[in-house]
Amino acid sequence: MAGAIAGIDGISAAKEGGLEKVTYKGCKSPKSWRGSYAEQLVDLDQVSEATVFFRGTAREAALKFPANANVAATIALAGLGMDETMVELTVDPNINKNKHTIVAEGVFGEMTIELVGVPLASNPKTSTLAALSVIRACRNSVQAIQI
């Protein structure tokens, strides 16, 4: 299940042939970071421009931002693992969508995947695509042909 992002199949395929570097960059509005560890790292009420407030591994991101970093964990599990996948988290008061960027490099070449998703109205920490991904997984469980 892809969840809030696309490209997991590409990351997994690249891993088979020499995936060397994966970086996930997540950018969300201050509203999406409320109630998370981000509030201890940046003043969400005063931020006036895009501000990177975290750089570290997917493991660190998952531990510090469990409600926001499931994307980083998914990418890490598909690719290089929790300790080799790098994460950069940003708050941007000028956006109202969740922006996910994956940059991967290896023997296969390079890929950049970017998705700008609409936050789920009932939970701005997640995206509408994540909910749609659950529907797709359910449909695939009963369909003869799965794509």
C-alpha positions in Angstrom: 0.0 0.0 0.0 1.5 3.3 -1.1 -0.2 5.5 1.5 0.4 9.2 1.1 3.1 8.8 -1.6 3.9 7.2 -4.9 7.0 5.5 -6.1 7.4 2.8 -3.5 7.6 0.2 -6.3 10.4 2.1 -7.9 12.4 2.3 -4.7 11.9 -1.4 -4.1 13.0 -2.2 -7.7 16.1 0.1 -7.4 17.1 -1.7 -4.2 17.4 -5.0 -6.2 20.0 -3.4 -8.4 22.2 -1.2 -6.2 20.3 1.5 -4.4 22.9 3.8 -2.9 21.2 6.9 -1.4 17.6 7.8 -0.5 16.4 11.1 0.9 12.9 12.0 1.9 11.8 15.6 2.2 8.5 16.4 3.8 7.0 19.9 3.8 3.7 20.8 5.5 1.9 23.8 6.8 2.1 24.8 10.5 -1.4 23.4 11.0 -0.2 19.9 9.9 2.7 20.0 12.4 0.6 21.0 15.5 0.7 18.6 18.3 4.0 17.1 17.2 7.6 17.4 18.3 8.0 20.1 15.7 6.5 22.5 18.2 9.6 22.1 20.4 11.9 22.8 17.4 10.2 25.8 15.7 7.7 28.4 16.7 4.8 27.4 14.4 2.9 30.6 15.2 5.8 32.8 14.1 7.4 31.0 11.2 7.2 33.3 8.1 8.9 31.3 5.5 9.8 27.7 4.7 11.9 26.4 7.5 13.7 23.1 7.8 13.4 22.0 11.4 14.7 18.4 11.3 17.4 16.5 9.5 18.2 13.0 10.4 17.5 9.3 9.7 14.2 7.7 9.1 14.5 6.0 12.4 14.9 9.3 14.2 12.0 10.8 12.3 9.7 7.9 13.1 10.6 8.1 16.8 10.2 11.9 17.1 7.3 12.4 14.6 5.2 9.2 14.7 2.0 10.8 13.4 3.8 12.6 10.6 6.8 10.4 9.5 5.0 7.2 8.4 5.9 8.2 4.9 9.6 8.3 5.8 9.3 4.9 7.4 7.5 3.4 4.4 10.3 4.7 2.0 13.0 3.4 4.4 11.4 -0.1 4.6 11.1 -0.2 0.8 14.7 0.9 0.3 17.8 1.3 2.4 16.4 0.8 5.8 15.6 3.1 8.8 19.2 4.1 9.5 20.4 4.7 6.0 17.4 6.7 4.7 17.8 10.4 5.3 14.9 12.7 6.2 14.4 16.5 6.0 11.3 18.0 7.5 10.1 21.5 6.7 7.2 23.8 7.8 6.0 26.3 5.3 3.3 28.8 6.2 2.7 29.6 2.5 1.4 26.1 1.6 -1.9 24.4 2.4 -0.9 20.9 1.0 1.5 18.2 2.1 4.5 18.0 -0.1 6.5 14.8 -0.3 9.8 14.5 -2.3 11.8 11.4 -2.6 15.3 11.5 -4.2 17.0 8.2 -4.9 20.3 7.4 -6.5 22.1 4.2 -7.4 23.4 1.9 -10.1 20.0 2.2 -11.8 20.4 6.0 -12.2 18.5 8.7 -10.3 14.8 9.3 -9.6 13.0 12.2 -8.0 9.4 11.7 -7.1 7.3 14.6 -5.9 3.7 14.5 -4.7 1.8 17.5 -3.4 -1.3 16.1 -1.7 -4.4 17.6 -0.1 -4.5 17.0 3.6 -7.4 14.9 4.8 -10.0 17.3 6.1 -10.6 15.3 9.3 -6.8 14.9 10.0 -4.4 17.4 8.5 -1.4 15.3 9.5 -2.3 12.8 6.8 -3.3 13.1 3.2 -6.4 12.2 1.1 -4.2 9.9 -1.0 -3.5 7.8 2.1 -7.2 7.2 2.6 -7.6 6.4 -1.1 -4.7 4.0 -0.8 -6.6 2.0 1.8 -9.6 1.8 -0.6 -7.3 0.6 -3.4 -5.8 -2.1 -1.1 -9.3 -3.4 -0.2 -10.3 -3.5 -3.9 -7.0 -5.3 -4.8 -7.8 -8.0 -2.2 -10.8 -9.1 -4.1 -10.0 -8.4 -7.8 -8.5 -11.0 -10.0 -6.1 -8.5 -11.7 -4.0 -6.2 -9.5 -2.0 -3.3 -10.7 
